[in-house]
Amino acid sequence: MNKKLFSKYPLSNEIKRALSFLHYTSPTSIQQMVIPLLLHKEKQDLVAQSQTGSGKTAAYGIPLCEKIDWDENKVHSLILTPTRELADQVKEDLTAIGRFKRLHIKAIYGKQSYEKQKLSLKQKTHVVVGTPGRVLDHLQKGTLDVSKLQYVVIDEADELFNKGFFEQVEAIFQQLPKERTHLLFSATFPEEVEALIENIMDHPVYLKNEEIMDTPAIQHMAVQVTQPLSDLILNVLHKEGADNALIFCETQRDVDHLFQKMKATTPSLGKLHGGMRQEERLQVMNQFKSGQIRYLLSTNLAARGIDVHNLALVIHASFPQSIEHYIHRTGRTGRNGAVGKSILLVTTDDQEALTEFEQELGFTFLFQDIPHVSTQQKKHFYRDKTVTHATEEKKKINEGIMKLYLNGGKQKKIRAGDLVGTITSIPNVDANDIGIITVEQNASFVEILNDKGSHVLEHLRKSTVKGKQLKVHQAKK
């Protein structure tokens, strides 16, 4: 498939500007298949099969952000994801793509304050990304207005089934407008997903990405388990010299057990599983993405849709229960053109399963020897390693942005247009310097772009908005 530049697509200047900031130049194969269809005026249900790491989120995110009218206050698109972490990441991705259109993307899921979500959804909301349980809760209680809904995206459909969400998904569809367009994305298609497609979709277009160039470049290795697991993992990390690694375990108990065994000898070690509080999970994931945590022990929670810049190594401390689990775990490395490595730890009890994996995957795992490393050598390894903070492309789009707080909102009859008018009257400031605006009942928040935050803040402190003098300061993060 010939490469086409994003700059040649019929996209608005705001979207093209965001893609340029994100260094998105040429679309992946799945993006080349999906984006033109979704940009077309005629809506049609779509089913896309593509492996993890191939750019599915941007494939639907770019055209959906393009189609949204900023002036519309009702939800345009609903995106269902199997995990809270993936919901947050999709929200982050779409916020970056829609940054210069000032699109409002909200993530809703359990273990968060329902009341705060309810208040947030009362504000301008263009896209809602969420897990099925909490989305259904808001729909049933009437706190999520989908009267103008255009698109429903089912992301990681096979994992939604694996997690037992399909009854909730079907209940969600009963609450939605009949006139809507469905987009379903999945790496694999078990029978249950096929049944869902047949039940809810109207003659969908089927797309399948089979281009090798867009699949992650990964070395698939194996190691025989002949020493305690915690020691073996440390020896693997030492031998590979990995700057960072994602280490998968099957259960929460396995994660906790290994963490206790390894934390004293492994600086910059973190853990992630569903038994942790949501705030802890988000904090750990953000620390891992930024490089503050270099080695992360996790259940399969981190195996779907999580994008860690330049992840060097995936270690399977527990043998995956299925081919799909192996594929999705491994897909966290070797992304965006980088070469990654996957190391499967194999016990004598895993030999039969390994043979089945090799037959289904179509290749043979190459076994490697892992020498024992002394405690002193390990100390030198960790001491000499410098923590490199990952420079994710999405962060670059946030450079030069200052978020301002104003102590006036709807109660003082202030609207987004009033804020735009006041700010654009400031010398050397125009609409291109204004990002997302949120007007709440008693407060407003405005993002100022292009390093003009301090300049705007200084002038707003001397100005009035709709004849009212407001207190203005930099918003807390």
C-alpha positions in Angstrom: 0.0 0.0 0.0 1.5 3.4 -1.0 2.1 5.8 1.8 0.0 8.9 1.8 0.8 11.9 4.0 -1.7 13.2 6.5 -1.2 16.6 5.0 -3.0 15.4 1.8 -6.1 14.3 3.6 -9.2 16.5 3.6 -8.7 17.6 7.2 -9.2 21.0 8.8 -6.2 23.1 9.6 -6.8 22.6 13.3 -6.5 18.8 13.0 -3.5 19.0 10.6 -1.8 21.4 13.1 -2.3 18.9 15.9 -1.0 16.0 13.8 2.0 18.0 13.0 2.7 18.7 16.7 2.3 15.0 17.3 4.7 14.2 14.5 2.1 12.1 12.7 3.2 12.3 9.1 2.3 9.1 7.3 -0.7 7.0 8.3 -0.3 3.3 9.1 -2.1 0.7 6.9 -5.1 0.4 9.1 -5.4 4.3 9.2 -5.2 4.4 5.4 -8.1 1.9 5.3 -10.3 3.5 7.9 -9.8 7.3 7.7 -11.1 7.8 4.1 -14.2 5.8 4.9 -15.0 7.7 8.0 -14.4 11.1 6.4 -16.8 10.2 3.7 -20.2 12.0 4.1 -22.1 8.7 3.8 -22.1 6.9 7.1 -21.6 3.2 7.3 -20.9 0.6 10.0 -17.4 -0.6 10.0 -15.5 -3.6 11.4 -11.7 -3.4 11.5 -9.3 -6.2 12.4 -5.7 -5.1 13.2 -3.1 -6.2 15.6 -2.2 -4.2 18.7 0.3 -1.4 18.0 -1.0 -0.7 14.5 -2.6 2.7 15.3 -6.3 1.8 15.7 -7.0 4.7 18.1 -5.9 7.4 15.6 -7.6 5.5 12.8 -11.0 6.4 14.3 -9.9 9.3 16.5 -8.7 11.5 13.6 -11.9 11.4 11.5 -14.2 11.6 14.5 -12.4 14.7 15.8 -12.6 16.1 12.3 -16.4 15.6 12.1 -17.3 17.2 15.5 -18.8 20.6 15.5 -17.4 22.6 18.5 -20.7 24.5 18.9 -22.7 21.3 19.6 -23.1 20.8 23.3 -24.3 17.2 23.1 -22.2 14.0 22.9 -21.2 13.2 19.3 -19.3 10.0 19.9 -19.2 7.3 22.6 -16.2 5.0 22.9 -16.4 1.8 24.9 -13.1 0.3 26.3 -12.5 -2.8 28.5 -10.2 -1.1 31.0 -10.0 2.3 32.8 -6.4 2.6 31.8 -7.3 2.3 28.1 -10.2 4.8 28.6 -7.7 7.3 30.0 -5.3 6.7 27.2 -7.9 7.1 24.4 -9.1 10.3 26.1 -5.5 11.5 26.1 -5.0 10.6 22.5 -8.2 12.2 21.3 -7.6 15.3 23.4 -4.2 15.7 21.7 -5.8 15.3 18.2 -8.6 17.7 18.9 -6.5 20.2 20.9 -6.8 23.0 18.4 -10.5 22.5 17.8 -10.9 22.8 21.6 -12.7 19.5 21.8 -14.0 18.3 25.2 -13.2 14.6 25.7 -14.4 13.0 28.9 -13.4 9.6 30.4 -15.9 7.9 32.8 -15.4 4.7 34.6 -15.8 3.0 38.0 -13.9 3.7 41.2 -14.2 7.5 40.4 -16.7 9.9 42.0 -20.0 9.5 40.2 -21.1 13.0 41.3 -18.0 14.6 39.8 -18.6 12.7 36.5 -22.2 13.8 36.6 -21.2 17.5 37.0 -18.5 17.2 34.3 -21.1 15.6 31.8 -23.3 18.7 32.3 -20.6 20.8 30.7 -19.9 20.8 27.0 -18.9 17.3 26.1 -18.1 16.1 22.5 -16.7 12.6 23.2 -17.2 10.2 26.1 -14.8 7.3 26.6 -15.7 4.8 29.2 -16.0 1.3 30.6 -19.4 -0.3 30.0 -20.5 -0.5 33.6 -20.2 3.2 34.4 -21.4 4.3 31.0 -24.6 2.2 31.5 -25.0 3.6 35.0 -25.0 7.2 33.6 -27.4 6.3 30.8 -29.9 4.6 33.1 -29.8 7.6 35.5 -30.1 10.1 32.7 -26.8 11.9 33.4 -25.3 11.1 30.0 -27.2 12.9 27.2 -26.9 10.8 23.9 -29.8 12.4 22.1 -27.5 13.8 19.4 -25.1 10.7 19.3 -23.6 10.0 15.9 -21.0 7.3 16.5 -20.4 4.4 18.8 -16.9 2.9 18.9 -16.3 -0.6 20.4 -12.5 -0.6 21.1 -10.8 -3.9 21.8 -14.0 -5.8 21.3 -12.5 -9.3 22.0 -11.3 -8.1 25.4 -14.7 -6.6 26.2 -16.1 -10.2 25.7 -13.2 -11.7 27.8 -14.1 -9.5 30.7 -17.7 -10.4 30.6 -18.9 -7.0 29.5 -21.2 -8.0 26.6 -24.4 -8.0 28.5 -23.7 -4.5 29.6 -22.7 -3.5 26.0 -26.1 -4.8 24.7 -27.9 -3.0 27.5 -26.1 0.3 26.5 -27.3 -0.1 22.9 -30.9 -0.3 24.1 -30.4 3.2 25.6 -28.9 4.8 22.5 -30.7 6.5 19.5 -31.6 4.1 16.8 -29.9 6.2 14.1 -26.2 5.8 14.9 -23.1 4.4 13.2 -21.1 1.6 14.8 -17.3 1.2 14.5 -15.8 -2.0 15.9 -12.1 -2.6 16.4 -10.5 -5.8 17.5 -7.3 -7.8 17.1 -9.1 -11.2 17.2 -12.7 -12.2 16.5 -14.1 -15.0 18.7 -17.6 -16.3 18.0 -19.2 -14.0 20.5 -17.8 -10.9 18.8 -19.1 -12.2 15.5 -22.5 -12.6 17.1 -22.4 -9.1 18.4 -21.6 -7.8 14.9 -24.5 -9.7 13.5 -26.9 -8.4 16.2 -26.1 -4.7 16.2 -24.5 -3.8 12.9 -26.1 -3.0 9.6 -24.1 -4.5 6.6 -20.8 -3.4 7.9 -17.6 -2.9 5.8 -15.0 -5.4 6.9 -11.4 -4.2 6.9 -8.4 -6.4 7.8 -4.8 -5.1 8.2 -2.4 -7.8 7.0 0.5 -5.6 6.2 3.7 -6.9 7.9 5.3 -3.4 7.9 2.8 -2.2 10.5 3.1 -5.1 12.9 5.5 -4.6 15.7 9.2 -5.6 15.1 9.7 -8.0 18.0 12.3 -10.7 18.8 10.5 -13.7 20.4 12.7 -15.5 22.9 12.2 -18.1 25.7 14.1 -19.0 28.9 13.9 -22.2 30.8 13.0 -21.6 34.5 15.8 -23.3 36.5 16.1 -20.8 39.4 13.7 -18.9 41.7 11.5 -16.6 39.5 12.5 -13.4 41.3 16.2 -14.2 40.8 15.6 -15.2 37.2 13.8 -12.0 36.3 16.6 -9.9 37.9 19.2 -11.9 35.9 17.2 -11.4 32.7 17.1 -7.6 33.3 20.8 -7.6 33.9 21.7 -9.6 30.8 19.4 -7.6 28.6 20.6 -4.3 30.0 17.0 -3.1 29.6 16.3 0.6 30.3 12.7 -0.4 31.0 10.6 -3.5 31.1 7.0 -4.7 31.5 6.8 -8.0 33.5 3.5 -9.8 33.2 2.0 -12.1 35.8 -1.3 -14.0 35.7 -2.8 -13.0 39.0 -2.8 -10.1 41.5 -1.3 -12.4 44.0 1.6 -13.3 41.7 2.3 -9.6 41.2 2.2 -8.8 44.9 4.5 -11.8 45.7 7.1 -10.9 43.1 7.0 -7.3 44.1 7.8 -8.2 47.7 10.6 -10.5 46.6 12.2 -8.0 44.2 11.6 -4.5 45.6 14.7 -4.5 47.9 17.1 -5.4 45.1 15.4 -3.6 42.2 15.3 0.2 42.3 12.6 1.9 40.3 10.2 -1.1 40.5 6.4 -0.7 40.4 3.3 -2.9 40.4 -0.1 -2.6 38.7 -3.3 -4.7 39.1 -7.0 -4.4 39.5 -6.9 -4.7 43.3 -5.2 -1.3 43.6 -7.1 2.0 44.1 -7.7 3.8 40.8 -5.7 6.8 41.9 -2.7 4.4 42.6 -3.1 2.7 39.2 -3.1 6.0 37.3 -0.2 7.3 39.2 1.9 4.1 38.6 1.0 4.1 34.9 2.0 7.7 34.5 5.3 7.1 36.4 6.1 4.2 34.1 5.3 6.2 31.0 7.5 9.1 32.2 10.4 6.8 33.2 10.2 7.4 36.9 9.4 3.7 37.3 11.5 1.6 35.0 10.3 -1.9 35.7 6.6 -2.7 36.1 5.1 -5.9 37.4 1.5 -6.2 36.1 -1.4 -8.5 35.4 -2.9 -8.5 31.9 -4.4 -5.1 32.9 -1.5 -3.5 31.1 -1.7 -5.7 28.0 -4.3 -3.8 26.1 -3.9 -0.4 24.4 -1.3 1.0 26.7 1.4 2.8 24.8 4.7 3.3 26.6 7.3 5.1 24.5 10.3 3.0 23.5 9.4 0.0 25.8 12.5 -2.2 25.4 11.4 -5.5 26.9 8.4 -7.6 27.8 8.9 -10.5 30.2 6.2 -13.2 30.6 6.7 -14.3 34.2 3.6 -16.4 34.0 2.9 -18.4 30.9 0.0 -16.7 29.0 -3.4 -18.5 29.2 -4.1 -17.9 25.5 -2.5 -16.9 22.3 -4.4 -13.6 22.5 -2.9 -12.8 25.9 0.6 -13.4 24.5 -0.1 -11.3 21.4 -1.4 -8.4 23.5 1.2 -8.5 26.2 4.0 -8.7 23.6 2.4 -5.8 21.6 3.4 -3.3 24.3 7.0 -3.4 22.8 8.3 -2.9 19.3 5.9 0.0 18.7 6.2 3.0 16.3 9.0 1.5 14.3 11.2 0.5 17.3 12.5 -3.0 17.7 11.3 -4.8 20.8 12.0 -8.0 22.6 9.6 -10.5 24.3 11.0 -13.2 26.7 8.8 -16.1 27.7 9.7 -17.8 31.0 8.9 -21.5 30.5 8.6 -24.2 33.2 8.6 -28.0 32.5 4.8 -27.9 33.0 4.6 -25.3 30.1 6.2 -27.5 27.4 3.0 -28.8 25.9 1.4 -25.3 25.8 4.6 -23.9 24.3 4.4 -26.4 21.4 0.8 -25.4 20.8 1.8 -21.7 20.8 4.5 -22.3 18.3 2.1 -24.2 16.0 -0.5 -21.4 16.2 2.0 -18.5 15.9 3.9 -20.1 13.1 7.4 -19.7 14.5 9.7 -21.4 17.0 10.8 -19.6 20.2 14.6 -19.3 20.4 15.8 -20.4 23.9 18.6 -18.4 25.5 20.8 -19.0 28.6 20.6 -16.6 31.4 23.8 -16.6 33.6 23.6 -16.0 37.3 24.6 -12.5 38.3 26.1 -11.7 41.7 24.4 -9.2 44.0 27.4 -6.9 43.6 27.0 -7.0 39.8 23.3 -6.2 40.1 24.1 -3.2 42.4 26.6 -1.9 39.8 24.0 -2.4 37.0 21.3 -0.4 38.7 23.7 2.2 40.1 25.2 2.9 36.6 21.8 3.0 34.9 20.5 6.5 34.5 16.7 6.9 34.5 15.7 8.2 31.1 12.4 10.0 31.0 10.3 8.9 28.1 9.5 11.7 25.7 6.1 10.8 24.4 5.0 12.6 21.3 1.6 13.5 23.0 3.5 15.5 25.6 5.0 17.7 23.0 1.6 19.1 22.1 1.2 20.2 25.7 4.3 22.3 25.7 3.7 26.0 25.8 0.2 25.6 27.3 -0.9 27.4 30.5 -4.3 26.7 32.0 -6.0 29.7 33.6 -8.7 29.8 36.3 -11.3 32.6 36.5 -13.8 32.8 39.4 -16.9 33.3 37.2 -19.0 31.0 35.2 -22.6 30.2 34.2 -24.0 31.8 37.4 -22.5 35.1 36.3 -23.9 34.6 32.7 -20.4 34.1 31.3 -20.2 31.9 28.1 -17.2 30.6 26.2 -17.7 33.3 23.5 -17.3 36.0 26.2 -13.9 34.6 27.2 -12.8 34.3 23.6 -13.8 37.9 22.9 -11.9 39.3 25.9 -8.8 37.2 25.3 -8.6 38.0 21.6 -8.8 41.7 22.3 -5.4 41.4 24.1 -2.5 42.6 21.9 -0.7 39.9 19.9 -3.3 37.2 20.9 -5.8 35.6 18.5 -8.1 32.6 18.4 -5.2 30.2 17.5 -3.7 31.0 21.0 -6.8 29.7 22.8 -7.2 26.0 23.6 -10.0 24.2 25.5 -12.5 26.3 27.4 -14.6 24.9 30.2 -17.3 27.1 31.8 -18.7 25.7 35.0 -21.3 27.0 37.4 -19.0 29.2 39.4 -15.7 29.0 37.6 -14.1 28.9 34.1 -10.9 27.4 32.8 -9.1 28.4 29.6 -6.0 26.9 28.0 -3.7 29.5 26.5 -1.3 28.1 23.9 1.9 29.1 22.2 3.7 30.2 25.4 1.4 33.2 25.7 -0.1 32.2 29.1 1.8 34.7 31.2 1.0 37.5 28.7 -2.7 36.7 28.8 -2.8 36.3 32.6 -1.2 39.7 33.1 -3.8 41.4 30.8 -6.8 39.5 32.2 -6.0 40.6 35.7 -6.6 44.2 34.5 -9.6 43.4 32.2 -13.3 42.7 32.6 -15.2 39.8 31.2 -18.8 40.8 30.2 -18.3 43.9 32.4 -17.2 41.9 35.4 -13.9 42.0 37.1 -12.8 38.4 37.8 -10.0 36.9 39.8 -7.6 35.1 37.5 -4.7 32.8 38.3 -2.9 29.8 36.9 -5.0 26.7 37.5 -3.7 24.0 39.7 -2.7 20.8 37.9 
